[in-house]
Amino acid sequence: MKIEIKHDGSFIPHQVRDNAIDIVSSCLQKIITSNNEFVVNDTIYFRAQRNQKVTTCVMNSATYLSNSFQSNLSMIDGCYGETKRHGQNIDGLITRRIQGTGYKIKDPNRLLEVLHSYIEKNDLPESSIYTLFPMFYGMYVQSNFYDIANLPPETQHLFKEEYFDSEFRLGVEFETGNIASSFRAFNKLFILFQEGYIDAGVFITSTDKANSATRIWPVSNRNGSFQELEKRHYLNQVSLPLICIGFSPDRFDNKASFLGKGMSLYNPTPTGKRDTTGAYDIFIGEDGEEILRPIGIS
């Protein structure tokens, strides 16, 4: 599987940030379908509806990916697959015991001063304060894990050093759905950060549409990707320290098996028959229903 770090969570303590990126990358790259690679069959099949209209059907299951990732993650010490915290179901949790020196703001009333300076120095839109304030409050008022290296030098005297020796928790969301699902995932992670159940987040989704999302799930609603998120300036809507990781298949192959609804692969079974129009060969799909493949495609 091809991995791309889209956002490295720069505020997260480096010792846990680097380790979390390694863990997630390893869990993704262990999803193998053929010869040590993540190979996807993007052949389009169809299904005849009751009104005789022929429509495309989804051949690759999203649960194959999410379940495989969760299983891989749960095999690592201090990590968990699907987890429920504060009424929120998330796809995973990474916990790491860390020690070091972080910073806390001396006077919380001066947090806005720090924020305005940070926004100006980084040439961010003034509206960024609406999303950055909750993140900065969680990092520098409610916690003491975070460094100040990314803050403007003229504001760093407003902070005091604090030693920490505790567990750092990263909530993980693996999103294979549409663009709205991605924003729901961001909101879920933010709620847990705001309420003190996690200290940062990891978000995973398809890298783009052409080389991952719409080729794994052709002509379906599973079109979320970083390509789409970047068009919507998604980082301006994120209010917690967040690592973002994109994935795409190593390659596509119309001879490969399809991703099943569990954690298994499958191949449609040919019936040797054609539909009444003579345009499609009839196969039996994973769910036992008839599916159609245009004649001439092998």
N, C-alpha and C positions, 0 to 999 in steps of 0.2 A: 504494500500500500504506500502511495506517495503522501508524504506529510509536509505541510507548510505552516510555519508559525506566523499567524497573521497579526497577533498582538502579544507581546511578551510579558504583560503584567508588570511593568517597570517598578511599581511601588512595592511589590511583594518582596520580602527578604530573599536575597539571591540564593541562599542555600536551599530553601524550600521551593522557590520558583524553578530553578534548574532541575531539581529532582522531580517535581510534578510534571514538567515537560517531558522528561525522559520516561516517566511511568506511563503517561498517556500515549506517547509515541510508540512505546513498546507494546502496549495493549492493542493499539490499532494495527501495528505491523504483524501481530500474531494472528490476525484474521486472514487466513490463507484458503484459497479455493482450488489452486492448481499449481503444482511444481514450485512451492515456496513463494507464490505470488498471489495477490488478490486480483483475480481475473473475473470479469463480468461479461455475461452474454447480454447484448443489447438488442437482440432480434425482437421485432415487434410481432406480437400475436393479437388475434382478435376474438371476439365472442359475439354470437348472435343473440340479441335480446328478444324478449317475448313478442315485441312488435316487429320482429324480423330485421330490425336495424342492426348493422354490424358496427361495433365499437371496439376500440383498443382495450386490452386488458393488461393489468400490471403483472408482470411475470416474476420480478424480483421482490422479495419481501424485506421491508425495512426492519422487521424484528430480527431477521438473521444477523444484521449488523449490530443492532443495539444489544441483543442478548449475548452475542459473542463478546462484545466489548465489556459488558458488565461481568461476564464470567471471568474473563482475563483479569480484570481489575480486582475482583474479589480474591484472587489467588495470591495477591501481594500483601505482605504484612502491613497492617495499619490502613488498609484500603478496603472499601466495601462496594458492592454492586448497588442495585436499586435500594435506596434508603429513604426513610421518612423522617423528616425533622419539622417540628412546629406545624404539622398538618400539610407539609409540602412533600410530594414525592419527587425525588431527584434521581438521576441515573447513576450517581456514584458519589463517593466521599473519600477523599485522600486526607489522612491525618499524619502529621510528622512532628516529633518532639524536637524543638529547636531551642538553642541558647544564644544569647547575644545581647547587643545594646541597640535599643530603639529610641524613639523620641516621642515626647508628649508636649503639646503646647502648654505653656505656663498659664496663660490667661485665655480661656475659650472665647472670650469676647473679642479677641483680636484675630480670630480665624478668618473673618471676612477680609481683613487686611492682607493676610497671606494669600487668599484666593484671588483677589483682584490683581495682586502682583504676579501670581503664577499665570493667570489668564493673559495679562499684558505681555509678559516675557515670552510666552509660547504662541503669541499672535492668535489666540482663540477667540471665537465670537463671545461677546458679553453674555449672551444667553447661556453659555456653558456653566455659569454659576449655579443654575437650577439643578444640574445633575452632579456637578463636582462638590457642592456643599455637603450633601449627605455622605459622599465618599470620604471627604476630608474629615468630617466630624467623626465618622466611624474609625478612621485611621489614627487621628491625632488627639481626639478627646476621649473616646471610649476604649482605645487600645494603646499599646506602646511597642508594637512589633515593627513599625515601619521606619524606614530611613528618611532623611531629609535631603539627600543628595540631588534629587530632582527639583527641589524648591529653590527659588531665587536666593542667592547668597545674602542679600540684605534683610531677609526675613528669618534667617536661621537662628539668630540670637533669641527669637521668641520661643524657642523650644528647649526643653531640658532632656538630658539623657536618662534613660531608665533601663536597667538590666532586666531581661526576661529569661525564664526557663519554663516553658510550657508547651502545650500542644497547639499546633497551627492546623486549621481545618479548611480544606478547599472543597466546595460543592461542585459537582461535575454534571453538566447537561450535554447529552449527545443528541443532537437534533437532526432528524431526517425528514421532517415535515415541511410545510410551506413557510413562507416568510413570516406569517402571523405567529406561527408556532415558535419561531426563533425569538420574537419579541416577548412572548409569554415566558420563555425560558429565562431571558434576562430579568424579567420582573420577579420570577420565582426566586432566583439567586439573590436579587436585591433584598427581597423580604427577609430572607434568612440572614443576610449580612446585617441588615438594619436591626434585627431582633437579637443579634449576637450569637447565632447558631453556626455561622461559618465566618471565616476571616478573609476569604477571597473566593473567586470562582474560576472554573475552567469551562469554556464553551467550545463545542466541536460541531462542525457541520461541513457540508460539501464545499470544496474550494470554489468551483464555478459551475455553470450550467452545462457548457458544451463538453467538458471532459469528465464530468461526474454526475451532477444531479439529474439532468434530463436524459442521460444515457443509461443510468442505472434504472431509472423509473421513467421510461419514455411516455410522453403524453399523459402525464398524471399530475396530481396536485402536489407531488413531492418535488417542488422546484426551489426550495430554499437553498441559498448558497451565500458565501461571502461576497461573491460578485453582486448579488442582489442587495445584500446588507450594506455594502459600501456605497451603493447608489443612494441609499437612504441615510447615510451618515450615522451608522448605528452606534459608533463610539460616543457620539454626542448625547446618546440616550442611555448610557451605561453609568450606574452610580455605585460601583464597587470595584475594587482591584480585580482585574479579569485577564486571564490568559485565553487567547483565542487560537484554535488550531483547525486548519482545513485538511480535508482528506480527499483523495481521488484514487481510482483503481490503478494498478500497475499497467494494465492494458485491457482491451476489449477483444472478445473472440466469440464468433457466433457458433463455435463448436463446444464452448464451455457449458457447464451445468448452470442452472439457475439457482438463485438464493431462496431456500425454502422458508416456510413460516416459522419453523423451529430453528434449530441450529444445524440443519442438514441441507444438502444439495439435492436437486432433482432434475430429471429430464422429461419433457412431455413424451407420451407414448403414442406412436403413430397407429392409426386404425386402418390405413390402406384405403380409406374412403375419401370422397370429395363432397363438398356441400352441394345443394341443389343448383347453385349458380355456376358451378364448375370452376370458380375462381380461387377456391381455397382447399387445401388439404386439411382433413380433420384429425386432430390429436386429442388425447385425454390429458388434462392438466393436473396439477398437484391436488386440487380439490375434487377430482373425479368428474369434473364437468368437461364438456366438449369445448375445445378452443380451435381456432382457425389460423392457418398460416398460408399466406399467399403462395400460389403455385409458382415454382421456379426458384424459391428461396430454400437453400439447403444449409 
